[in-house]
């Protein structure tokens, strides 16, 4: 496929030209995995200008982390040159590391040390003088909103607070160049917004230059410039708006009030002229292959539909450029053998005054809700709200302190083991056996789910074929690309064709193309009667839910459909409210009043 490449290396407008903070010229980096040579970066040339946030955007396996590590002087290229802050990163890696800040995806906080002790440790490692520390700590902790948590153990911070502490530790010695490798993965929208406020402050108040990679394409819109990378090669480098303009006239909003939103999306996805169809409220956002509106020939006869043009986004360009190349070819449909035989008309999940207490701390505080058969039900909340604890109790993995809970007709207080046999669970972090191959994991978990003989062999073959895992059957799961780890985890969760599927932040860190593939699969399961309970920090994913609850401090603040949430709590001025508006508005109101909705 021929790519249209955006203009590279835009000169500053109305300002004297400053020396670049990063210059890559003809950089090549390869790795050998299982005796196979993998080209991570292929003839990469790029210039990053100072005093701004530059986004590094690309799908899983594009080469983002490798490029970051090269820029930090932690890896050496096989070919080409790389200069950081005017220094040769190959010849002088230690000098580069002394002048930059680098926060990797899994920043090494010491969870048994307090916030202050972590700061002291990193100040020691970075050679910060003792006399300079109090004022620097004060500035950083105030900027991150962590002033009142200096004595708290890092392991007891929420996910968002851990990310902010990791960033603060990186900044103990002020760097001229800051490299952030997906700093907002796995944090809620409020914490994500706070992290961006810190980044903006660093650029505007301290004159720092930032290179930031992210899996959230809306964050590309917050960058001054974007470098788009795929397959180890740079496809474009420009302002986000310049990318968006390349799909101008190809983006639409389709509404068909008589059709359910998943049915509308499924029908539009079958249109030959439609490249992308994404649920957005009661409508479906479409990217077409050309400037003509979608023909709607796949909608049921006599269906009334409205097609209206909508302004393009960076994500539209990203999908239009890369989707055909990364499609997995299985039409994203998961065919189960027990279709429509899983419901008896009653609620599949019932939760009444559920409580989980750790000592005097109420992680879950009298939570109640119901989930209907074949429903996709969302459990949303800020980091530390109690979502995962609730999830673990519903899966029978954590004892219930008090309250009542049933899943698939089983009482979790008296028949947790029997309930587990009827549910599938996909954990927030990859939790399969990394040193086992894909095939060995499938064999192990199929036996653990009680599958035997021909049934077991058939289900293993089904999993390999359905999730395109056959080429990786002999690969250790720890060596799989992130998107394929996700496929394997979902395959394992579905081996025994459960009635209920629990998904705990299943797409955290996964690029938008893999997320679309994943949700097409989940939608196909719901269409076959599987009940799905999901937690997510991607607010656009909440649009896929039929209903949802939003939690804070262990309690339910609000319950309803995504449309009801946006109407009640969106608070948008002059535009249509988003789920992120509703989420942030609800949590801010809760924090201000201390009252639950």
N, C-alpha and C positions, 0 to 999 in steps of 0.2 A: 504494500500500500504506500502511495506517495503522500507524504505529510506536507501541509502548508506550514512553513516555519515562520514564527514571528521575528521581527527585527531584533537583532542582538546588540547588546552594548549601547544603549541609548545614551547620548551625551546629556549632561545636565542642562537644564533650561534656566538661563538668566543668572547662573552662578559660575564662578571660576572653577575649572576642572581640577579635582583633587586626585591624588594618587589612589589607585584601587586598593582595596584591602585584601583581595584574593585575585590571583591570576593563574588559571590552569591552561596549559598549552599542550595539546596532543597527548593527554594523559590516558594511559592504558593500565588496567589492573585486572589480573586473572587469579583464580583460585583453582585448586584441584580437590574435587570431592569425589570419593569412590572411584579414583583413577580417571575421572572425567575432568577435562579442562573447561572451566566456566569463566566466560568473559563478563566481569562485573561492570567495568567501564571501558568503553571502546572509542578512543580518539576524542576525548572530551576536551573542549576548549571553551573557556568562559571567563568573564571578568565581572567581579562583584564590586560595586561602588560603595564608598563610605557614607556613614551618617544616615542610614536607612535600614528598614527591614526588607530583606530579600527572601522570598519563599522558595524552597526547593520542593517541587511537587512531582509525584509520579506514582504509579501503581506498585504493589508489592513486588519486590525483586528488581526494581528499576535501577538500583545502584545508589540510592540516597545515602544510606548509612556508610557505605564504602567511601563515597565522596567526602562525607563529613570526617571520617577517620583519617583520610589522606590530608585534608586541610588542617587537621589538628596535629599532624606529624606523628600519628600513631601507626600509620602504614606507609610504605614506600611504593610509588608506582613502578610498574615494569618498564614503562616508557613514558616520555614526556617530562615536562617541568611544572612545578607548582610553587608559587611564591605567596606567602602570607605575611601581610604587614611589611612587605619589602624584603622579607627573609626567604632564603631557599629552604623550603620545608623538608627537602630530601637531605641536604647537606647539614642543616642546622635544626633538627627536630626539637631538641631541648630548648633552644632559644625561642622557637615558635611557641612551644607549650608554656613558656614562662610569660608570654605576652598576650595569650588568648584565654578565653574561658570556654570550656566544652562541657555540655550536659548531655550525656548519652541517654538512650531510651530507658535504661534501667540504672538510674543514678544510685551510687553506693552509699545510701544513708546507713548509719549504725543504729538499728532499732532499739538496742538496749541502752543507748545513750540519750540524754535529754537534748532538746533543741539547742540549748546553750553549749552543751558538750560537743555536739556535732559541729557547731560553728568554731569552737576552739580547736578542734581537731583539724578542720580544713584550713584554718588560719595558720596553724603550725606547719601543715604541709606546703602552704603557699608562701611561707616566710613573712607573714604580716607581723609587724612590730607590735608588741604588747601595748604600747602607748597609743597606737592608732586604732586599736580594736573597739573600744567602747563607743566612739562616735560612729564608726562604720557599722557596727552591730545595730545601733539605734536607728540609723538611716534605713538599713535593709529590713529590719524587723517591722518598722513602721510601714514601709512600702508594701510589705507582704501581709500585713495585718496579723503578725505573729507575736506582737509585744507581750501579750498576756500568757504566752505558752512556753516561755523559756525553760521552765522546769519540767515540762511534760516529756515523757519518753517519745522518741520519734515513732516507735512502733504503735503508739496509741493515738497518732494523728489520723485524720481522715485522708483519703486518697488525694484530694485537692491540696490539703495542707502539706502533705509530704512532697508533692511536686513543687510547691512554693518554697519549702525549706531546701529542697535540692537546688533550686535556682539561686536562692540566697547564699548557700554554701559555695556555689560556683563563682559568686560575685564578691566574696570576701575581699579578694584583691581585685580592684576594678580593672577589667581588661579593655583593650581598645576594640577587640573583635570577640563577639560571643556567638558560639555555635550551639544551636539547640536542636536536638534530634527528637522530633515528635514529643514536645514537652507537654502537650495537652491530651495525650491519649489516656483514656480511662478516668477522666475527671468530668464532673457535672458542668452544665452550662454556666452556673454562677462562678465556679472556680476557674473555668476556662476564660471567662470575661476578665476576672481579676488577674490572671496570668498575663493576658494581653495588655492590660493597663500597666503592669510592671514593665513589660517589654517596651511599650511606647514611652514610658517615663525614662527608661535607660537611654533611648535614642534621643529624645528631645532635651532632657535635662543634663545628661552626662556625655552626649555626643558619641555614644557607642554605635558600632556597626553590628548588625545581627543577621546571621544566616540561619533560617529556621525551616526545618522540614515538618510536614504535617500530613495527616490522612484526612483532615477535615477541609473540604474544598471551599467552604465558605470562608475559611481563614486565609485562603489565597487572596480574597478580595481585600483583606486588611493589610496586605503587603504593598510596599511601594513598587516593587518589581517581582516578577516570578520567573524562575528557571524551571521549565518543564522537561523532565527526563523520563525516558522509557527504554528498556532493553539496553541500558548502559550508554545510551546516546542522548545528547541534548536535542530536543525537538524545537525549542523556542525559548527566547529570553526577552521579556517585554513587560510592560505594565499590564495588570490583570484586565483592564478594560480593552486593551488591544487584542487580547485573546478572544474575549467575549464578542467583539465586533465581527469576528470571522464567521460566527454562526447567526449573525443578524438576519431576521426574516425567516428563521427556521424553528422558532420556539413558540409553542402554543399552549393554551389552557383549554381542556375539553371537559364539558359538563354534560351529564346525561342523568337527570334527576330520577328516572325510573330504574336505573341500574345501580346495584351496589358498587362501591368504589373498587373493590378487588375484581369484580366481573368486568367493569369498564376498563381497568388497566390491562387485564388479560386479553380482552378483545383488541384493544389498541396495539398491544405488543405483537399481535399477529399480522398487523397491517404491513405490507412490504415496504411502504414508504416511511414507516416509523422506525427511527433508530433507537429511541429511548422513551419509555413511558413510566413516569414516577408519580405515585399517589401524593397529592398535596391537598389536604382537607377533603372536601367532597368532590374535588375535581382531579384530573390527571394532567400533569405537565408533560408535554410531548416535545421531543426534538425530532424533526423530520429530516429526511435525506436531502431535500432540496427546499426551495422557498415556497412550494405549494402546500396549502393546508392539508392535513391528513384526510383521506377520502371517506373514512368511517365505514368501509364496505364490510368489515367483520363484525359490526354491531348487529344485534338481533333486528329483524325486520320491523319497521315502523317505530324504531326507537328515536325519540326526539333528542337531539344533541346540539350543543352550542360550542363552536370553535372560535376562540378569540386569540389574537396575537398577544405575546407577553415579552417583556424585555429579556434578552439573553443574559446568562450568568457565566462565570468562568467554568463552573461545573459542566455546563452544556458543551463548551468547547472540548473539555477534557474527555467527556463521554463520546462526542462525535468523532474525535481523533483516534481514540484507542479502543472503542468497544468491539469493533469487528475483529481486531487482532487478538483480543483476549477472551473471546467467547469460547465456552467449553464444548459446545456442540451437542449438549444433551437436552436442549430446550428447557432446562431448568425445572423439569417436572419429575417429581418423585412418585412413582406408582407403587402403592401398597396393596397387599393381598386382601386386607380385611376392610374394604371400603364400606362405610355406612353401617357397620355392625357394632359400633362402639358406644352408642348413646341409648339411654332409656328415658329421655325426656326431662329428667331432673338436672339440677346443678351438678356439674362434674367436680367442682371444688367449692367447699364451704369453709369459711373462716369466721369464727365467732369469738370476739374478745380474746384474741390470741396474745399471749404474753411470753416474752423470754427475758429473764433477768439474770445478770451476771453480778452477784453480790447485791449491792444497792443500786446498780445501774440498770435501767430498763432499756434494753436495746430495741425491743418491740413492746409497745405499750397499748394493749387492748385494741388490736386491729381487727376489723371485720370487713369482709366483702364476699361476693359470690361470682363464680365463673361458669358460664353456660356451655353446653356442648358445642364443639366446633368453633369456639370463639378464640380470637387472638386478644389476650388480656395483658395490658402493660402495667408494670410496677415501676414507677419512676420516683426519683428523689435525689437530693444532693448526696455527695459522699458522706457516709456515716449516718444516713437516715434510717437504716434498719432493713433495707431491701434484701440484701444478701442473707441476713439472719432469718428473715421471713422465708426466703426461698429454701434455705437449708432445713427449716422445720417442715415445710410442705413436702420436701423430698424424703423426709424421714431420716435425715442425716444429723439432726440436732434435736435433743429432747425439748418438749414443750413445757414451759414452767406452769402455765395455766391457760384455760380456754379450750375451745373445741375446734377440731379441724378434720375434714374428710377429703380424700382425693380418690376419685373413681369408685366412690361408694365405700371406701375403707377408712376406718377410724385410725388416724395416725398415732393416737395415744395407746391403742391396744393392738393394732395390726400393721405396724410400720413396715415390717418385712414383706407382707403380702402386698401392701400398697406399692412398694418399690418395684415389684415385678410387673406393675402395670404402667409405670412411668419411664420416660427417658429424660436424661439430665445432661446438659452441655454446660460445663463449668466456665467461669469467667476467664480463667487461665487454662492453657492447654494442660490437661491432666492425664493424658494417656502415658504409656510407658515409652519414653524417648529412646531407650536402647533396644527396643523391639522393632522389627520391621512393620510396615503397614499390614501385611498379611498375618504376621504373628499377633498383632493387636486385635485384628478382627477375629482370629481363632480364639484368643483368650477370652474376649468379652462375649462372644457368642456362647461359649461354654458357661461363662458366669451367669448369663441370662437364661440358662437351662436349655439351650438349643442342642439337639443331638442328631447324629446320622445325616440322612439326606436333607432334612430341614436345615441343619446347620450349614451344609455345603451349599445349598441353594441360596441361603441368605448371604453368605460370604461372596458368592458370585454376583448376587444382586448388588451388594454394596460396592464392589470393585467396578462394576459396569455403570451403575447409576451415578457415582461420584467421580468417574474418570480416574480412578486410582490404579488401574491395571499397570500403567507404565512405572508406577512407584511401588509396586507390591513388595519388592525386595529392598526398598529403601528404609533405613531406620527413620522412625517418625520424627526424631529430633532434627533431622537434616532436611525435612520438607520445607518448602516455601510456606509462609504464613497462611496464604489462602488455601493450600492443600492440607495444612494442619487442621484448619477449620472444617474442611470437607470430611476428613477422617473422623474428627470428633462428632460431627453430626451423623455420619454413617454408623458409628458405634452406638450412639444414643437411639438409633432407629432399628437396630438389628432385630429386636424382638417385637417390632411394630406396636409400640406402646399406645395407650389411649390418651395419655397426657404427656406433653413435651415441655420440659422446663429449660429455658434458655437464659443464662445469667450473663448479661453483657456479651453476647456471642460474637459481635463484630468489632470489638474494641481493637483498634490499631489496624483494621483491615481497610484496604482502599475502596473507593466508591464503586468500582466495577465488581469487585468480589462481594460487596454488600448487596448490590442489586441482584446478583446471582443467588445469594443466600436467601433473600426475601422472596424471590420468585419461588424458590423451593418451599419455604415455610407457607406461603400462600397456597401452594398446591396441596400441602398436608392439611391445612384448615378446610379446604374444599372437600377433602375426603373424610372429614369428621374428626380429625385429631384436634384436641383442645391444647392451646399453646399459651403458656404463661412466660412473659419475657421481661427482663430488665434491660434498659439501654440508656446511654447518655447522648445518643444521637436523636435530637428532637424530631428530625424528619422521619426517623423510623417509628416514632410514636404515632405518626399518621396512619401506619398500617394496622394499628390496634383498633378493634371494634369498640372496646371500652378500656379505661385505665384508671389507676389511682396514683396520686402524688403524695409521697410521704416526707415527713421531716420530724426529727427528734423521736423516731419510733412510732409516730402516729400518722393516721391518714388525714391529710388536709383537704383533699377534694377527690371526687369520683365522678366519672361521666365519660361521654364520647370525646374524642379530640375536638370536635366542633363545639361542643358545650364548654369545654375547658377554655378554648380561645375566646368564646363569646363572653364568658363570665370573668376571666382573669387576664385576657390579652392586653388590654390597655394601650393598644397601638394607636398612634395619632397620625391621621392622614393616609393610612395604608391598611391593608388587610393584616390582621394579627396572625402571628405564627405560633407554633407550639412553644418555641423558645421564649417568646414574649409572655405567654401564659405561665410557663414554668417559673421564670424569673420573677414575674409580677406576684405570683402566689407566694413564693418563698420570701420575697422582700416584705410583703404584707405580714407574713407570719413572724419574721424577725422584728418588725417594728411594733407589732401589737402583742406578740407572745400568745396569741389566741389561735385556735384551730378553726378552719372553715367548717 
